[in-house]
Amino acid sequence: MSTTAPAPATVSAPAAPGSRALAPLAAVRRIAWLLNAFFWSAFAVIEGVQHGWAAGLFALAFLIAPDLTFLVGIREALGMDLEKGRLQPRAVPYYNTAHRALIPLALIVAYVVLPPMQWAPLFAGLCAWLAHISYDRALGLGLRTKEGFQRA
């Protein structure tokens, strides 16, 4: 009979709040968002190639447009001493609305279902909007709190 003791179980300490270590579920979620971003980017490019310069222009505009919400309240922000990474509180509702994935997704469904909405540049733009949101989520950028900080 062997009298060797079992090896002690190792317990890893939890990551510090400010560390860059990702939990496995968070890493999977970010990878899923990145794949989603690639899908919608490819869809926007295909629509732009198939339907001409107007579709490409709309895709580019809708890819950039969600971040233009940073300009809301820019005058007040210049006078404020905002911390790095903090959004001006007046811009938060606009930013959060423009960065909710359900809005462009619902508009894409409406585009597909409703016959009067058949215009390829609009569809390309909606695909680019979803790509923008997906890239943000893949990079760890989400919605903001009412004070303008990133939500955890």
ABEGO torsion letter per residue (X at the ends): XBABBBBBBBBBBBBBAABABBBAAAAAAAAAAAAAAAAAAAAAAAAAAAAEAAAAAAAAAAAAAAAAAAABGAAAAAABBBBBGBBBAAAAAAAAAAABAAAAAAAAAAAAABAAABBAAAAAAAAAAAAAAAAAAAAGBBBBBAAGBBBX
